[in-house]
Amino acid sequence: MGELATEKHTKYILQIEKKKDDNIESVLTEHLRINGAYWGLTTLDILGNLKAVEQEAVVSWVLSCQHESGGFGGNVGHDPHLLYTLSAIQILTLFNKTHILNIPKLTSYISALQNEDGSFSGDQYGEIDTRFSYLAICSLALLKSLDKINVEKAVKYIISCKNLDGGFGCTPGAESHAGQIFCCVGALAITGSLHYVDKDLLGWWLCERQVKSGGLNGRPEKLPDVCYSWWVLSSLIMIDRVGWIDKEKLVKFILECQDFENGGISDRPDDAVDVFHTYFGVAGLSLLEYPGLKPIDPAYALPVDVVNRIFLE
């Protein structure tokens, strides 16, 4: 099985941005470069290697992705969206730089996306999804500005997306999915509303996501995927049911998805690695208290010391 190849993973992440920008992967991911930066930088911090990054260059690039509206695009010249706005805030939070933001402008961009029923649109085009509820709530909490939205309505909308199996979907009546469950449980945790969750029922549904290989899937009958090591585990920790899965088997599964030669983690053993799965693999191992990793906060998806710096100052 081997151990976590920390040095190889660090090297892999640091090399990503240095690669030529004309390969197919770069072209296809150009619009979500800010998410990739968040995944890579948070991984480096969990591994204890954030100092290897040129902080000023990253911060100035992040600021160049901000729009007049206050929201952030996924890269320079791309439309603003809550998906990218949270990643931008998280990156600046990692570097302890949120004070350089125009916070009133940014919070008014986010709060304007709340709808009458408490839900959130992801951007000006109006798509609604519980992911966007989490993005808005997490963003505002990190900026200590949750009072800028109607939290009660936001919580009520999330609860309306709860299903009979204890899980949550993207809109009322939509199928339960581990990624959506993380978004809903995370938002409820941040707003102090976890009492609305049926913890035993949801815990059972989440534990059923573990398959024979030890990995976790996102829905019944699907293949395991390293990214669910985060979505499922963080939810189980927030509802205090993480003891219900086999942690050792999950650690083994994540470690088997490493590229021991070049670094990086893939969705399943022997597949191609990417920064997305590298982050979720390392973050999952952090939640599993793997030795040598900084602990990560299951609700804010940032290292615990970074979150404590905000709220305990």
Buried (B, 14 or more C-beta within 10 A) or exposed (E): EEEBBBEBBBBBBBEBBEEEEEEEEBEEBBBBBBBBBBBBBBBBBBBBBBEEBEBEEBBEBBBEBBBEBBBBBBBEEBBBBBBBBBBBBBBBBBBEBBEEBEBEBBBBBBBBBBBEEBBBBBBEEEEBBBBBBBBBBBBBBBBEBBEBBBBEBBBBBBBBBBBEBBBBBBBBEBEBBBBBBBBBBBBBBBBEBBEBBBBEBBBBBBBBBBBEBBBBBBBEEBEBBBBBBBBBBBBBBBBEBBEBBEBEBBBBBBBBBBBEEEBBBBBBBEBEBBBBBBBBBBBBBBBBEBEEBBEBBBBBBBBBEBBEEBEEE
